[in-house]
Amino acid sequence: MRRSIGVLNKVYPNKVTIDIPDLMALSHNYKGDYYHCEGINELLTIYETEDEKYIYQVIGMYEKEKPYLPEEDSKFGVESYFEAIPLGKIEENEFHFGLSKFPMIGKDVYLTALEDVKIIFESQSGGFDLQLGPLTTLREYEPVISIDHLFTHHMSILGNTGSGKSTTSRTLLHMIEQKIEKGELNPEHINFLIFDVHDEYGIEDAENHEVVELEDLVIDLKTLEESDWINLVNPSDGVQLPVLLQAIRLAPIVEKYKKWLSAYCALEMYLNVRTDVVGTRRKIVSLSKGLSVGLDEALDRYHAQFGNLENNPEALLLKELANIISQHKKDSDWASLKETRNEVTLDYKEELSKAEEKLNKMQERSLKNVTSFEVINDAIEFALLLEEVKGNSQVRSYCSTLITRIEVLEKGLAKVIFSEDTDKITAFNEIISCRKPFTTLRVSGLED
């Protein structure tokens, strides 16, 4: 009783080609239902057995000339063929997306029967369903869409500008809202977070909706992960990405041990960096100033032009830096160190080696937690310094755009989105705890 529309000619994992011998034979009756091939998006069936069927969807239609007879080369007819992609398989009256095996060439191809269309689109949720309208290729059939299956999988609504994407989204939300009002759905079991980018989602029922305006949007900077920072500042893979990742690891260390880390970098730089003596002196002075009385005395005699120490107070400078990094104190405990001088002679190279080992262990155990833009800026600076003491003198110039992007991010969004206002953060976290079924974030006011 079934009427084949064509025969499989080519089979690939991602598509098949079907020879269509007679376009006029595409329309026919089957079990009292009229079938007419609509072309693109039409569902096709290839039978393995009566209970095992491959389902494909047409994505292209073509025609090519062929000679009427093998020996003729001047008289041609037209041969048509379809291309189709695999959707899934019907087995024992259940539809499963995707194919693990494929039909053989030479198999007959049929328009999918109405009872099989119902199997493909039938709901398995047991009640909570939606109907958006008829299929474009089968106007007499309106598929039932399971809410649970629809919203527990990835989904996209695609179309040109003005084709109705937002209208479709609003329709889905409105249907769900109607089911809530009718008591068919429990509002406590529903959580929708809507990013309203173009102010398209008007609120009709305040009882079921929570609206968050732009000025109420606050994100706790501590919640950002490495991937968030990468998305925000878009570093280049070669140099900027490793520097950014190291800065994120250094951030908690900088916050607790900034002065210790400053002394460590200053000692590393004094011992290992031999280029740009004036620039190196400036960095060493900036890192060391105010860490101890002895350091300030030694730095006062640091020659600005030649980058060396007058009257040989080098031993004092090295001793003071080694003394500081041997302490490994938190910044909150630093006052006592500034007031007292440790007169014990230290091997600064040994202390530097110990400090490097401590720093590596701290980075391995780092929580990668950035609490403020001030901390990430300091961490970027230390990440660059640690590269420079290894001899990478060009790293700062390579990372100039990374630093600029973080500055732009701080100036543009620090007070708008990444506020440190604890009251705002608490209030925002309460809002997005989804106390109501629908929470809409109006973000159209953001420039980017």
N, C-alpha and C positions, 0 to 999 in steps of 0.2 A: 504493500500500500504506500510505502514511502517513495518519494521521487528524488533521485540524486540530481544535484545541480552541477556536479563536476567530479573530477578525479585528482587525487594528490599527485603532483608532478615532482616537487622538491620538498625535502624535509630538513629543517635546521633546528637546533635547540631553541632558537628565539623566534622562528617564524616558519610558515609553510607556503608553498605556491600551489595553486589549484587551477587546473585547466577547466575552462567553462566552454563546453562545445556549442551550447545554444542559449543565448541570452533570453530568448522568448520563452524558454521552458523554466525560467526561474520562478514564475508564479504558478501556484497549483493549490489544490485542496487536499487536506489530509485529516481524516476523522471528523469531517464536517467543518474544520477551521480553514480559512483562506490564508495562504502564505504568499507573501510578496517580498522579494529581496530588496531592501532599501539601500544596499551598497555599503558604504563606510559605516562601521560599528555593528554591522549585522552579525548575529551569533550563528556559528556553524557547528555541526556535530559530525564526528567521525566515530563510527561504531567499532569497538574492539570485540565486544559481545553485546547481547541485549541489555545486560546489567552494568556494562563498563563502557563509558562513552567519553571521548576527548572533546572538550569544548574550546573552540577558537573564536576570535573576533576579527572581522575584516578591517584591514588598515589601508589597503590600496587596491585599485582596479586599473588594469592595463589592457591594451589590445595590440596585436602584432599581425602583420600580413603573412599569409601562407599560400603556396600554390594550390590551385584546385586539384591538379593531378601531379603525381611525382615527376612526370616527364615534361610538364609545362613550365615555362619560365616567364610568360607574358600575362597570364591570367591569374589573379590573386583574389583570395577571400580574406576574411578577418577572423582571427582567433583571439579570444578574450581569456584573461586569467586574473585571479585574485591573489593578494597576499594577505595572510592572517597571522595573528600572534596567539600563543597559547594562553588561555585563562585558567583552566583547571580540568577536573575530571569528575564525572558523576559515577559513583560506584555504590550499588545497593541503595539507590534512591537518596544518596547524600552527595552534596557537592563539596569538593575540596580544591582550594586554590593551588595552582602550580602543578607542573608535571614532572615526574621522575623518569618516565619512559614515554616514547613517542610512537605515533602510527607509522606504518610502512607505506612507501609510495605505491600508487595503484589503488589505494582505498577509495571508496566512494565517499562523497561529502554531501551532507544534507543541511537544509535550514533547520535550526534547532526547534524541536517540537514544543508546543505551548506548555505541556506538562513538565518538560525539562526546564523551561524558563522559570516556571514556578518553583521548582526545586532549587535552582541557582539563587533566586532572590527571596525565597521564603525566610521568614524570621524564625530564629531559634531561641528567642528570649523568653517566650512564654507569656507575652502580653504587652510589654512596654515598647510599642512600635510607632514608626512614623511613615507617612506616605507623602512624598513630594510631588508626585505626578506620574504620567505614563512614560514608558520608555520611548525614546525617539524613533526606534526601529520597530516598535510594536505598540501602537497607540492604544490598543484595546486592553493593555495590561499595565497596571500600576503596581510596581514592586513595593513590598513591605520591608521597611528598614528597621532592623533591631537597634534600639538606642544603645544597649550594652555593647554590641559588636561595633557599632559605628564610632563610639567615643572611647573605646579602649584600644583602638588601633590608630596608626598614623593615617591621616586623611588630608587631602588637599582639594580645594575647589579652584579650578583653573578656567580662565577665559579672558577674552580681550576686554579692554576698557569699556564699561557700560553694558557688558553682557549679562550682568546679574549676579556676580559673585557675592557682593554684600547682601543683596536681597535674599539669596539662598541661605546665607548664614543667619540673617535675621529671622527668616521663616522657620529654620530649625529651632532657634531659641524660643520663638513665639509659640511653636507647637508644644515644646516641653513646658513652657510656662502655663499653657492652657491645661495640660495634664496635671500640673501641680494644683491649679485652681479647682479642678474637678475632683481632686483627692486621689487621682490614679498614681501619683508619684509622691514619695516622701521627700519634702524639701531638705531634710537633714542629710539625705544621702546624695545630694547633688551639689557639685562644686564646679562652677565655670568661671575662669579668669579670662576676661576679654580685654585685649589691648586695642583701644579705639584710636586708631592712628589718624583718621580723617573726620572725627565727630559724626560717624554714621549710625551709631547705635543709640538711638534715643531711648530713654527710660520711661516706660508706661506705668509700671507697678512698683512703687517704692518699697512695698512690703517685702518683695523678693529680690530687690536689687540694692547693692552697695556701690556708690559712685565715688571714685577717688580722683580728685582734681590734681592738676600738675603741681600746685604748691604743696600738696599733701604727700607727694611721692618722695620717699626717703629710703635710701639703701645703706645699710650698715657696711662700711668698707671692709670690716673684718670678715664678712661672709663671702667676699670675692675669692675665687680659686685661681690657680695658674691659668687655666683656659680662659677665664673672664678677663684677666689682665692682657693676655695675648690678643683677644678679640678687641679690647678697648684701644690698645696702642699699636697693634698691627706691626710687630717688629720684623725686620728682615731675618731670614733664616741663618745667614752666614755668621754674623757677629752680634747683632742686636738681640736675637732670641736667647743665646747663652748668657749674655749679660743680664737681661731681664730676669731670667730664671734664677740666676745666682743672687740677684738683688732681692727677689722674693724670699729666698732662703735666708739671706742676711738680715731681712727686716726685723725679726724678733731679737736677733743678736744686737743689732744697732740700737734698738729701743732700750735694751738692758745694759749693754756694755759699750756704749758709744765711745767713751773716753779710753777704755782699754783698747778698743779696736783702732782708735786714732793713734795711740802710742805704738801699737804693733805696725801699722802702715808707715808711720814716720820712721821707725827704726829700719824697716825693710827698704824704704826709699833711700835713706841716708847711706845704707851699706851697698845697695845693689844698682841704683840708677846713676849712671855716669854721664848722661846726655842732658842738655838744656839745664845747666847748673842754676841759672837764675830762676827758671820756672820750678825746678825741683826745690830750691830753697824756699820759694813762696809757699809751696804745698807743705813742706815740713814745718815751717813756722805756723801756718794755719792749723795744722793738725795738733801741734804740740803746745801752743800758747795757752797758758793758764792751767796746765795739767799739774805742775808742781813748781815750787819756788826755784829749785835748782835748774829746772828746764828753762824757766824764764831768764835766769842769769846767763845760761849758756847761749840762748837764742839772741840775747842782746849783743853778743860778740860774733854773730854769724855774718860773715862778710857778704854784703848784698851783691857786689859785682862779681866776685870770683867763686861764690858759693862755698867758701870754706870757713873754718873757725880761726879767729885771731888768738895769739898767745896760747895756742894749744889747749883750749878747754874741751877738746873732743872727748876726753875720758869722762868728763862730767856729764856731757850730753848723753853719751852712750849708757853711762851708769844709771842716769835718771830714767831713761826710756826703758832699760832692762828692769829696773826696780818696779816701774809701773806695770809692765806686762806680766811680771811675776806675781803681782798681787791678785789679778783677775777679779777685781771688785766690780759690783754693780755701781751704776752712776749714783744711786741713792746712798751708797756707803763711801763716796769719794772724799767727803769733807775731811775725814781724819787723815787720809793720805796726803792731802794738800798741806796740812798743818805740820806733819812730821816728816823727817828725812831719814831714810834707812841708810845707815852708814856701812852696811855689809857690802863688800866688793862682790859683784855678780859677773859671771861670764855671759856677756850680752849675746854671744852667738848661741850658746846653749839655751838661754832663756828664749831667744827668738825661735829656735827649733821646737821647744816645748809649746810656745804660743801657737805656732803653726799647726801642731798636732791637735791642740785644744780647739782651734778654730775649725779644722776639718771635721772633728767629731760633733761640734755644735751644729755645723751645717747639715750633717747627716741626720741629726735628730730634730732639725728645725720643723716647727709647726707650719711654716710658710704662711704666716698670718700678718697681713699689713693693716695697721690700725689707723693710719692717716697718710695724707700726701706728703707731709713733712718727713715721715719715716721712709717712704718709698724713694723720695728724692735723695735722702741721706744714704740709703742702701744702694742706689744706683751709683752714687759718688764713690762709695767704698768698693763696689764691684769693679769700677773703672780703675781705681787705685791698685787693687790687687792684680789686675791685668797689667798695669804699667810697671809694677815692680818685677814682673816676670819678663819684661823686655818688650811688651806689646805697646810700643809708643804711639801707634796710630789708632788705638782702640777708641779714644775719646772723639776723634774726628769722625770715625765710622758711626758712632752712636749719637751724633749731634741731633739727627732727626728724631731719634727715640726720645731724647731728653725734651725736645721741643713738643712732641706729641703729648708727653705726660704733663708739661706745663700748660698746654692748651686745654687738656682734659681737666686739670685742676682749676684753671680760671673760669672755664665754661660751665662745669658741672659740680664743683666741690660744694657750693652753697645751694645748688638747686636740687641735685639728686643725692650726692654723697655727703650729706650733712652729718656733723658729729653731735647734733642736738639729740640727746638721749630721750627727751620727751617725745620728739617727732618720730624717732625710730621705734619707740614702744608703741605709739599710736598707730603707725603704719603696719607694724607686725600684727597688731590686733585686727586691723581692717582686712589684711590679706589672709587671715586665718579662716576666711570663707564662712563667716557667720550666716550669710545668706546664700541662696543658690547661685546668684549671679553677682560677680564683682567686676566692675568695669573700670579700667584705668584709662583716663583721658590723657593721652600723651601727644595730642596734636600740637601743643605749644612748644615742644622741643624742636630745636633747629635741625638736629640730626638724630 
